[in-house]
Amino acid sequence: MIIDRRLLKNIDWLLILLVLTVVSLGIINLYSAGLNQTGDRSTPLYVKQIYWLLIGLTLMFGMTIFDYRRLERLAYPLYWFSILLLVAVMLVGKMVAGSKRWLVLGPLTFQPSELTKVGVILALATHFYRQEQFDPLTWRQLIFPSLLLLIPFGLVVKQPDLGSALLIAAVASTMILFVGVRWHILATLGVGFILASPIFWYFLKDYQKQRIFTFLNPEQDPLGSGYHIIQSKIAVGSGLFWGKGFLKGTQSQLNFLPEQHTDFVFSVFAEEWGFVGSVVLIILYLGLILWGLHIARACRERLGNLLALGITAMVFWQIFINISMVTGLLPVVGIPLPFFSYGGSSLVANFLGIGLLLNIKMRQFLFAKPTL
């Protein structure tokens, strides 16, 4: 196989550096988060995360080998395969804490909803690319994209996993808004959503309603439903400016902070590294998001524009929701911090996305002029 040298010259080392820096900080933080945790774990979490990192890096570089435009033909099969996995979860998934979110394949346990995010991005990008639609979308043109969103949304809500479902909806909505929607349609949908809110409330499960009540007033049940967010805010605030120091966070090391290796991993980092460390991490994330948008904007081919935007939106919404969640700005919905929280499924899905961004950036020289 002959490799075009121009592809090697266009490898985006800045993107790779940003991701690897965040992942490295995440592994160091996981070492601290799991240091004094009780439970029978033969392999420390940070070591498992390194294993998943190696798998993610392999898939990331594997995504750069072929021309991303070939995904146009594979987009819908991959989308429906992800839907099939969600159906399999409902039938034979592993039940944990009242939710069926995981499939078990031998020694591996993975969460199909993470891969579904990438599947939805591929399907929507392919649809809009084939439509060659440059005017704002009409009601009729919104039907098919809405179905591509609602099918996985409904299956993920059924698990139940409202956080992942809302994330899928946020990413899909970002892509649809990027393509363009007529103003009167947006206004109608906004009013309709407000009027339908009581109906949505009726279908929420009791624990989901309680999360909203807790968000509004966590002190109403400080030892029960409000415990998670109160301990998280204590951890973040107690880090002050410089932090308490590596391995010296009292909330995490004394196990006051729940789910500190997944949902609340940022709280561990903020307590130990303080405001300065938190700002550095957020700047790294900001650089990653802005560079992803740069790749989307600079791409001279529409499919690449849409794919790069979708992947960047996927990473952005995870960061925004998780940090807002652990600081009390949003209800707790169980969204991991990308490249930072423990979790193989999330890490692999995000590395697949980064591999796609690298692929698009490497092939920008193939196109003559921008389409947008």
Sequence and secondary structure as in RCSB ss.txt:
>XXXX:A:sequence
MIIDRRLLKNIDWLLILLVLTVVSLGIINLYSAGLNQTGDRSTPLYVKQIYWLLIGLTLMFGMTIFDYRRLERLA
YPLYWFSILLLVAVMLVGKMVAGSKRWLVLGPLTFQPSELTKVGVILALATHFYRQEQFDPLTWRQLIFPSLLLL
IPFGLVVKQPDLGSALLIAAVASTMILFVGVRWHILATLGVGFILASPIFWYFLKDYQKQRIFTFLNPEQDPLGS
GYHIIQSKIAVGSGLFWGKGFLKGTQSQLNFLPEQHTDFVFSVFAEEWGFVGSVVLIILYLGLILWGLHIARACR
ERLGNLLALGITAMVFWQIFINISMVTGLLPVVGIPLPFFSYGGSSLVANFLGIGLLLNIKMRQFLFAKPTL
>XXXX:A:secstr
    HHHHHT  HHHHHHHHHHHHHHHHHHHHHTTT  S  SS HHHHHHHHHHHHHHHHHHTTSS GGGHHHHH
HHHHHHHHHHHHHHHHH EEETTEEEEEEETTEEE HHHHHHHHHHHHHHHHHHHHT  S B HHHHHHHHHHHH
HHHHHHHTTT HHHHHHHHHHHHHHHHHH B HHHHHHHHHHHHHHHHHHHHHS HHHHHHHHHHH GGGSTTTT
THHHHHHHHHHHHTTTT S TT  HHHHTT STTTTTTTHHHHHHHHHHHHHHHHHHHHHHHHHHHHHHHHHH S
SHHHHHHHHHHHHHHHHHHHHHHHHHTTSS       TTTSS HHHHHHHHHHHHHHHHHHHTGGG SS   
